[in-house]
Amino acid sequence: MELHPPPLQPFLLLLLLLLLLLLPPLLPAVPETGGSWQCPRIPYAASCDFNVEYLVPSFSAGRPVQAVATYEGGREGSAVFVATRNRLHVLGPDLQPVESLATGPAGAPGCQTCAACGPGPHGPPGDTDAQVLVLEPVLPALISCGSSLRGRCFLHELEPHGTALHLAPPVCLFSAHHNHPEDCPDCVASPLGTLVTVVEQGHASYFYVASSLDSAVATSFSPRSVSIRRLKADASGFAPGFAALSVVPEHLASYRIEYVYSFRAGAFVYFLTVQPANVVDAPGALHTRLVRLSAVETDLGDYRELVLDCRFAPKRRRRAAHEGAQPYPVLQAAHAASVGGRLATELSIAEGQEVLFGVFSASRDSGPGVGPNSVVCAFPVDLLDTLIEQGVERCCEPPVHPGLRRGLDFFQLPSFCPDPVSRKKGPSLVSSVHMLLLQH
């Protein structure tokens, strides 16, 4: 006798169908014939846990940071140096404090760097604002220069102690009998701002220095706008007779050059400045210039300048002429680095080339305008060099266009290209008249 299961009741069939519809599928749906299956999109918010607290190394200096330098010595250890007003901090790789050095106020009994210069007085008393903090690669050592003591510098050799780096007692880079108010090779830093890039040549270190000047600073201890100084082998100061340029006295009161950034790329050292666009109408409209010096020849015979022009235009208008684009002439900050493949493709350059990135604003106060408050422009360094060389050829190589000015009237007497007489008397200063335009 064959047994058959009883037939399902209608309400049981309905219950099973409801369960199948409500339960999530255990297996992904099978794509239709000829289609392709893709992973379902996961919202970005679902892939991150915003409740996780990340602990990162930090250090509080207690006051505004004025300069930072880093040293990576491999087995000798690494360190971060942080300078504030009247204080120099040494930090370990995890930003833990290692030691601290008093750099001011000048004339105070607790100033440790002042004591390195012997019995004073060495200049008017006052707070020390950090102007220069760079690594000297030969020793190696840290070089610090402040706004007090007429801008003199100090050398701090790096000494490993266990897993941490410490600073040896500071050495005052100042020779009293070699420095005078009208000629002071050891007066390096200006209280109005100074940038330094150190270049190692053989066993010597050359300091490429750029300082902002006015009438009071220029007459007090004779700093220079741009100079190339060599550190003495005995670390007693800087060698005299260095190459230098300064704003001519008649323009010091009105023509201020602010040095914003400095870097070395290949065979050249570069400075970026913000300065009045016209020496006659100064102080008036500002623009940004690139200064180029040879890192091989330690003189100013190849001093060159180039005006940078950064403009912004919406994407829909970038294919049109740039006349309608808004200019952003005032540099706020900059950084130079080699670029990867994706960015190199966008800039139409080879991967690994050096590129200068600058943040520009429309005015000094970055007030609102028709576009954004600031934009970023990228300048391939090789292209900058090409434009500089083209400007030199236009000025110095025949045929020379009549009436073409050599420029740089704030450093030299007004002259026209090629002007071979002036070139024999001093450096062949040339300001390239090309305007490099790269849009945001």
Rosetta blueprint (number, residue, H / E / L):
1 M L
2 E L
3 L L
4 H L
5 P L
6 P L
7 P L
8 L L
9 Q L
10 P H
11 F H
12 L H
13 L H
14 L H
15 L H
16 L H
17 L H
18 L H
19 L H
20 L H
21 L H
22 L H
23 L L
24 P L
25 P L
26 L L
27 L L
28 P L
29 A L
30 V L
31 P L
32 E L
33 T L
34 G L
35 G L
36 S L
37 W L
38 Q L
39 C L
40 P L
41 R L
42 I L
43 P L
44 Y H
45 A H
46 A H
47 S H
48 C L
49 D L
50 F L
51 N L
52 V L
53 E L
54 Y L
55 L L
56 V L
57 P L
58 S L
59 F L
60 S L
61 A L
62 G L
63 R L
64 P L
65 V E
66 Q E
67 A E
68 V E
69 A E
70 T E
71 Y E
72 E E
73 G L
74 G H
75 R H
76 E H
77 G L
78 S E
79 A E
80 V E
81 F E
82 V E
83 A E
84 T E
85 R L
86 N L
87 R E
88 L E
89 H E
90 V E
91 L E
92 G L
93 P L
94 D L
95 L L
96 Q L
97 P E
98 V E
99 E E
100 S E
101 L E
102 A E
103 T L
104 G L
105 P L
106 A E
107 G L
108 A L
109 P L
110 G L
111 C L
112 Q H
113 T H
114 C H
115 A H
116 A L
117 C L
118 G L
119 P L
120 G L
121 P L
122 H L
123 G L
124 P L
125 P L
126 G E
127 D L
128 T L
129 D L
130 A E
131 Q E
132 V E
133 L E
134 V E
135 L E
136 E E
137 P L
138 V L
139 L L
140 P L
141 A E
142 L E
143 I E
144 S E
145 C E
146 G E
147 S L
148 S L
149 L H
150 R H
151 G H
152 R L
153 C E
154 F E
155 L E
156 H E
157 E E
158 L E
159 E E
160 P E
161 H E
162 G L
163 T L
164 A E
165 L E
166 H E
167 L E
168 A L
169 P L
170 P L
171 V E
172 C E
173 L E
174 F L
175 S L
176 A H
177 H H
178 H H
179 N L
180 H E
181 P L
182 E L
183 D E
184 C L
185 P L
186 D L
187 C L
188 V L
189 A L
190 S L
191 P L
192 L L
193 G L
194 T E
195 L E
196 V E
197 T E
198 V E
199 V E
200 E E
201 Q E
202 G L
203 H L
204 A E
205 S E
206 Y E
207 F E
208 Y E
209 V E
210 A E
211 S E
212 S L
213 L L
214 D L
215 S H
216 A H
217 V H
218 A H
219 T H
220 S H
221 F H
222 S L
223 P L
224 R L
225 S L
226 V E
227 S E
228 I E
229 R E
230 R E
231 L E
232 K L
233 A L
234 D L
235 A L
236 S L
237 G L
238 F E
239 A L
240 P L
241 G L
242 F L
243 A E
244 A E
245 L E
246 S L
247 V L
248 V L
249 P H
250 E H
251 H H
252 L L
253 A L
254 S L
255 Y L
256 R L
257 I L
258 E E
259 Y E
260 V E
261 Y E
262 S E
263 F E
264 R E
265 A E
266 G L
267 A L
268 F E
269 V E
270 Y E
271 F E
272 L E
273 T E
274 V E
275 Q E
276 P E
277 A L
278 N L
279 V L
280 V L
281 D L
282 A L
283 P L
284 G L
285 A L
286 L E
287 H E
288 T E
289 R E
290 L E
291 V E
292 R E
293 L E
294 S E
295 A L
296 V L
297 E L
298 T L
299 D L
300 L L
301 G L
302 D L
303 Y L
304 R E
305 E E
306 L E
307 V E
308 L E
309 D E
310 C E
311 R E
312 F E
313 A L
314 P L
315 K H
316 R H
317 R H
318 R L
319 R L
320 A L
321 A L
322 H H
323 E H
324 G H
325 A L
326 Q E
327 P E
328 Y L
329 P L
330 V E
331 L E
332 Q E
333 A E
334 A E
335 H E
336 A E
337 A E
338 S E
339 V L
340 G L
341 G H
342 R H
343 L H
344 A H
345 T H
346 E H
347 L H
348 S L
349 I L
350 A L
351 E L
352 G L
353 Q L
354 E E
355 V E
356 L E
357 F E
358 G E
359 V E
360 F E
361 S E
362 A L
363 S L
364 R L
365 D L
366 S L
367 G L
368 P L
369 G L
370 V L
371 G L
372 P L
373 N L
374 S E
375 V E
376 V E
377 C E
378 A E
379 F E
380 P E
381 V H
382 D H
383 L H
384 L H
385 D H
386 T H
387 L H
388 I H
389 E H
390 Q H
391 G H
392 V H
393 E H
394 R H
395 C H
396 C H
397 E L
398 P L
399 P L
400 V L
401 H L
402 P L
403 G L
404 L L
405 R E
406 R L
407 G L
408 L L
409 D L
410 F L
411 F L
412 Q L
413 L L
414 P L
415 S L
416 F E
417 C L
418 P L
419 D L
420 P H
421 V H
422 S H
423 R H
424 K H
425 K H
426 G L
427 P L
428 S L
429 L L
430 V E
431 S E
432 S E
433 V E
434 H E
435 M E
436 L E
437 L E
438 L E
439 Q E
440 H L
